[in-house]
Amino acid sequence: MRLFIVQTGSDYALLEWFGGHDPDKGDVLIGDFKHFGFRDFTYRNDEDRTSRFYIDDYGLSKSTAMEKLIEKCG
């Protein structure tokens, strides 16, 4: 399981990676972070690269996102 916290403007989302380009710290994803479930994202600097994520939660504060990440990984 590869979980990520993503900043989506003023809040955060918890995503699980399901394939495609392996994201790196600092990558900027383009897509819809405001719905649960599977979503495909492109990368701002290379729209030919895509990744598939499951949006586990969104609209979170940074501290809540960190708590959920620890809970899922623990």
Steps between C-alpha positions, in 0.01 A plus 500: 500500500642839396320786671560867437389825655439763233448870558199611298502875545411585858428143608638147460395166355606143578564296184601141435707442186373227264732527202645708228783741557651461847456845659787689660502768767437835334301362205192706416194291415213624287158347567192487721586465869146570625339156459558161657607207287731434208631794299762542229741792526750658264816686596529873441850486351431195281137435408604173329570357847196375688429325828194329642410568862223408738389809693454370851411837654513870411434845645727420794719718716869411489490351850192290425657375176813397693289321764309307234824407322651365823176314579496331156870409510502383861 
